[in-house]
Amino acid sequence: MHSSDPQATSLLTRSIGMSYLVIAGILILSAWLHLASLFVTVLFALFALEKLNFSHRKWLAITLFLVLVVAALYGFGFFCHRAIRDLPKIVADVIPKMVKYADNHGIDLPFSDLDDIKEAAPNMARDSIGYLGNFAKLATKESLMLLAGIVVAIGIFVNSAPKGPPGNLYAQYEAAIQSRFRAFYRSFETVMGAQLLISLINTIATAVFVLSTSMLPYAGIVIPLTFICGLLPIVGNLISNTLIVGIAFGLVSPQMALGALVFLVVIHKMEYFFNSKIIGSRILHPMWLTLIGLILGESLMGIPGVILAPVILNFLKVEGSRYPVGEPQQ
């Protein structure tokens, strides 16, 4: 379409505007109807399928993807089994030792009686078991979403061949909506690809530290949790780091906890370098904006919202940069 045709230009503008409304509507409905996990599953599955399509044989990519899904589910199930078995023991053992250390060294804590904390530790362990049990039930309910998301992603992947130029109104709007979805997926690919790589580097470094120290008995919990939490921007590292330092302090020694803390600080300082090299200026946002996005995303969609927040920010940045603003008239 040429800009000299006012009617064609108006149609193009309306179709582009409608495509953005469709993306916004899907995000709003995902939050309202609690379907964010389905949306995120589709994006993750498409990401995996695209990366596995190295031979440009879609049937081979789908086969490898399904094998990867089965392996991932088996590994996640094994991790949950270990977590349900070991985390309550860790909680019951770590908390009394930390409180006792604080009491012996005159460190004020919001507890008045050490014995009460020791008695409360088994209750906290049982609460942890109950929480993990609820998580298992939630995972069972979400399994249908997972299956549906995989089916949808495979359908999109199989039928991703570009079509001819739009020759009617319906085709014009369809092409615009598909273009916006491709742009949103590219934002997801950019953000999550970088996040995966950074999480993998962080997990490898953590694994070397854990396997070479007296924290080795807890490697089955710490290493997988480091990778899983690493997929969540900012907050994921806080969760995994707290667990590592807590285990080192309560189950090994305060010296080991200090060593773990120093190690984690060094690793995360190195991550600033990796961020600049891997992500670069493509998704560089102010920290306050990212934090606001994470808080809103978690409030509206839970964990999927935390994953989608930086993707949406990157999408808005990239799409907003596509439309130049003319000089203001004097």
C-alpha positions in Angstrom: 0.0 0.0 0.0 1.2 3.5 -0.8 1.0 6.6 1.3 -0.5 8.4 -1.7 -3.8 6.4 -1.2 -5.6 7.9 1.8 -8.0 5.1 2.0 -5.3 2.4 2.0 -3.3 4.4 4.5 -6.3 4.7 6.8 -7.0 0.9 6.5 -3.3 0.1 7.3 -3.4 2.4 10.3 -6.6 0.8 11.6 -5.4 -2.7 11.2 -2.1 -1.9 13.0 -4.1 -0.3 15.9 -6.4 -3.3 16.1 -3.4 -5.7 16.3 -2.1 -3.8 19.3 -5.6 -4.0 20.9 -5.7 -7.7 20.3 -2.3 -8.2 22.1 -3.5 -6.0 25.0 -6.8 -7.9 25.1 -5.1 -11.3 25.3 -2.9 -10.1 28.2 -5.8 -8.7 30.0 -7.9 -11.8 29.5 -4.9 -14.0 30.6 -4.8 -12.1 33.9 -8.6 -12.0 34.4 -9.3 -15.6 33.5 -6.1 -17.0 35.1 -4.7 -18.2 31.8 -1.3 -16.6 32.0 0.4 -20.0 32.4 -1.2 -21.1 29.1 0.2 -18.1 27.4 3.6 -18.5 28.9 3.6 -22.2 28.0 2.9 -21.4 24.3 5.8 -18.9 24.2 8.2 -21.3 25.9 7.2 -24.2 23.6 7.6 -22.0 20.5 11.0 -20.9 21.8 12.1 -24.5 22.2 10.7 -25.6 18.8 12.4 -22.7 17.0 15.8 -23.6 18.7 15.4 -27.3 17.9 14.6 -26.6 14.3 18.3 -26.5 13.4 18.0 -29.0 10.6 14.9 -27.2 9.1 12.9 -30.4 9.4 9.8 -29.6 11.5 8.9 -33.2 12.2 12.4 -33.7 13.7 12.2 -30.6 15.8 8.7 -31.6 17.2 10.1 -35.1 18.0 13.1 -33.7 19.9 10.8 -31.2 21.6 8.5 -33.9 22.9 11.5 -35.9 24.1 12.7 -32.8 25.9 9.3 -32.2 27.5 9.2 -35.7 28.9 12.7 -35.4 30.2 12.0 -32.0 31.8 8.8 -33.3 33.4 10.6 -36.3 34.8 13.4 -34.1 36.2 11.0 -31.7 37.7 9.1 -34.5 39.3 12.3 -35.9 40.8 13.2 -32.4 42.1 9.8 -32.0 43.7 10.2 -35.4 45.4 13.5 -34.4 46.8 12.2 -31.0 47.9 9.2 -32.5 49.7 11.6 -34.9 51.5 14.5 -32.6 52.2 13.2 -29.0 52.6 11.3 -29.7 55.9 14.4 -31.3 57.4 16.5 -28.3 56.3 14.0 -25.9 57.8 13.8 -27.9 61.1 17.6 -28.0 61.4 18.6 -24.6 60.1 16.3 -22.2 62.0 17.2 -23.4 65.6 20.9 -23.3 64.8 20.7 -19.8 63.3 18.7 -18.5 66.4 21.2 -20.2 68.8 24.1 -18.5 67.0 22.4 -15.2 67.2 21.6 -15.7 70.9 25.2 -16.7 71.7 26.6 -13.7 70.0 24.2 -11.1 71.4 22.4 -10.5 68.1 18.9 -9.3 68.5 16.2 -11.2 66.7 12.4 -10.8 66.7 12.1 -13.8 69.0 12.1 -13.8 72.7 12.5 -17.5 73.5 14.9 -19.9 71.8 13.0 -22.9 73.1 9.8 -21.6 71.4 11.6 -21.4 68.1 12.9 -24.9 68.5 9.4 -26.1 69.2 8.1 -24.1 66.3 10.6 -25.6 63.8 8.8 -28.9 63.4 5.5 -27.1 62.8 7.2 -25.0 60.2 8.5 -28.2 58.6 5.0 -29.6 58.5 3.7 -26.3 57.0 6.4 -26.6 54.4 5.1 -30.1 53.5 1.5 -28.8 53.3 2.6 -25.9 51.1 4.5 -28.2 48.8 1.4 -30.5 48.8 -0.7 -27.6 47.7 1.9 -26.8 45.0 1.7 -30.4 43.8 -2.1 -30.1 43.5 -1.7 -26.8 41.7 0.8 -28.4 39.3 -1.8 -31.2 38.6 -4.4 -28.6 37.7 -2.0 -26.7 35.5 -1.1 -29.9 33.6 -4.0 -29.4 31.4 -2.8 -25.8 30.6 0.6 -27.2 29.9 -0.8 -29.8 27.5 -3.0 -27.2 25.7 -0.1 -24.8 25.4 2.1 -27.4 23.9 -0.6 -28.4 21.3 -1.2 -24.7 20.4 2.5 -24.0 20.1 3.0 -27.1 17.8 0.1 -25.9 15.7 1.6 -22.4 15.3 5.0 -23.9 14.6 3.7 -26.2 11.9 1.6 -23.5 10.2 4.1 -20.7 10.4 4.8 -20.5 6.7 4.3 -16.9 5.4 1.3 -16.1 3.3 0.8 -14.0 0.3 0.1 -10.3 0.4 -3.4 -9.4 1.8 -6.0 -9.0 -0.8 -9.1 -8.2 1.3 -10.1 -6.7 4.6 -9.9 -9.9 6.6 -6.5 -10.8 5.3 -5.2 -7.2 6.0 -6.3 -7.5 9.7 -5.0 -11.1 10.0 -1.6 -10.1 8.6 -1.4 -7.1 11.1 -2.3 -9.3 14.1 0.2 -12.0 13.1 2.9 -9.3 12.7 2.2 -8.1 16.2 2.3 -11.7 17.6 5.7 -12.2 15.9 7.0 -9.0 17.4 5.8 -10.1 20.8 7.4 -13.5 20.4 10.7 -11.9 19.3 10.6 -9.8 22.5 10.1 -13.0 24.5 12.9 -14.7 22.6 15.3 -11.8 23.3 14.5 -11.6 27.0 14.1 -15.3 27.8 17.0 -16.3 25.6 19.3 -14.0 27.6 17.7 -15.0 30.9 18.2 -18.7 30.1 21.9 -18.2 29.2 22.6 -16.1 32.3 20.7 -18.6 34.5 22.8 -21.5 33.0 26.0 -19.7 33.6 25.0 -18.9 37.2 23.9 -22.5 37.8 27.2 -24.0 36.4 29.2 -21.7 38.7 27.0 -22.6 41.7 27.3 -26.3 40.9 31.1 -26.0 40.9 31.0 -24.3 44.3 28.5 -26.8 45.8 30.2 -29.9 44.5 33.6 -28.7 45.7 32.6 -27.9 49.2 30.9 -29.5 52.2 27.5 -28.5 50.8 27.7 -31.5 48.4 24.9 -33.4 50.3 22.4 -30.7 49.3 23.4 -30.4 45.6 20.2 -32.1 44.5 18.2 -29.2 46.0 20.5 -26.2 45.5 21.5 -26.7 41.9 18.1 -27.3 40.3 16.6 -24.5 42.4 19.3 -22.1 41.2 18.4 -22.8 37.6 14.7 -22.6 38.1 14.8 -19.4 40.1 17.3 -17.9 37.7 14.5 -17.8 35.1 12.8 -15.1 37.2 14.4 -11.7 36.9 15.9 -10.2 40.0 13.7 -12.0 42.6 14.8 -15.5 41.5 18.4 -14.9 42.5 17.3 -13.5 45.9 15.3 -16.8 46.6 18.1 -19.1 45.6 20.8 -17.1 47.3 18.9 -17.0 50.6 18.5 -20.8 50.5 22.2 -21.4 49.7 23.4 -19.0 52.5 20.9 -20.4 54.9 21.9 -24.0 54.3 25.6 -23.2 54.5 25.0 -21.3 57.8 22.7 -23.8 59.5 24.0 -27.1 58.3 27.7 -26.5 57.7 29.2 -23.5 59.5 29.1 -19.7 59.7 32.4 -19.6 57.8 30.9 -21.6 55.0 27.9 -19.2 54.9 30.3 -16.3 54.6 32.2 -18.1 51.9 28.9 -18.7 50.0 27.9 -15.1 50.4 31.2 -13.8 49.0 31.0 -16.3 46.2 27.4 -15.2 45.3 28.3 -11.6 45.4 31.3 -12.2 43.0 29.1 -14.3 40.7 26.4 -11.6 40.5 28.9 -8.9 39.9 30.1 -11.0 37.0 26.5 -11.2 35.8 26.5 -7.4 35.2 29.2 -8.1 32.6 27.2 -10.9 31.1 24.1 -8.8 31.1 25.8 -6.1 29.1 27.4 -8.5 26.7 24.4 -10.9 26.3 21.5 -8.5 26.5 23.1 -5.2 25.7 21.0 -2.2 25.1 18.2 -4.2 23.5 16.3 -4.7 26.8 18.1 -2.1 29.0 15.4 -0.6 31.2 15.7 1.5 34.4 15.7 -0.7 37.5 12.7 1.1 39.0 10.7 0.4 35.8 11.6 -3.3 35.9 10.7 -3.6 39.6 7.3 -1.9 39.0 6.7 -4.3 36.1 7.6 -7.3 38.2 5.4 -6.2 41.1 2.4 -5.6 38.8 3.0 -8.8 36.9 3.1 -10.9 40.1 0.0 -9.2 41.4 -2.0 -9.7 38.2 -0.7 -13.1 37.0 1.5 -14.6 39.7 4.8 -16.3 38.5 3.8 -16.1 34.8 3.4 -12.4 35.3 7.0 -12.1 36.6 8.2 -13.8 33.5 6.1 -11.7 31.1 6.8 -8.3 32.7 10.2 -7.7 31.1 8.9 -9.2 27.9 6.1 -6.6 27.8 8.5 -3.8 28.6 10.8 -4.9 25.8 7.8 -5.2 23.4 6.6 -1.7 24.2 10.1 -0.3 23.8 10.8 -2.0 20.4 7.3 -1.3 19.0 7.4 2.3 20.2 10.8 2.8 18.5 9.3 1.8 15.2 7.2 5.0 14.8 9.1 8.2 14.5 7.6 11.4 15.8 7.8 14.4 13.5 9.2 17.8 14.5 6.7 19.9 16.3 5.2 22.7 14.3 6.1 26.2 15.3 
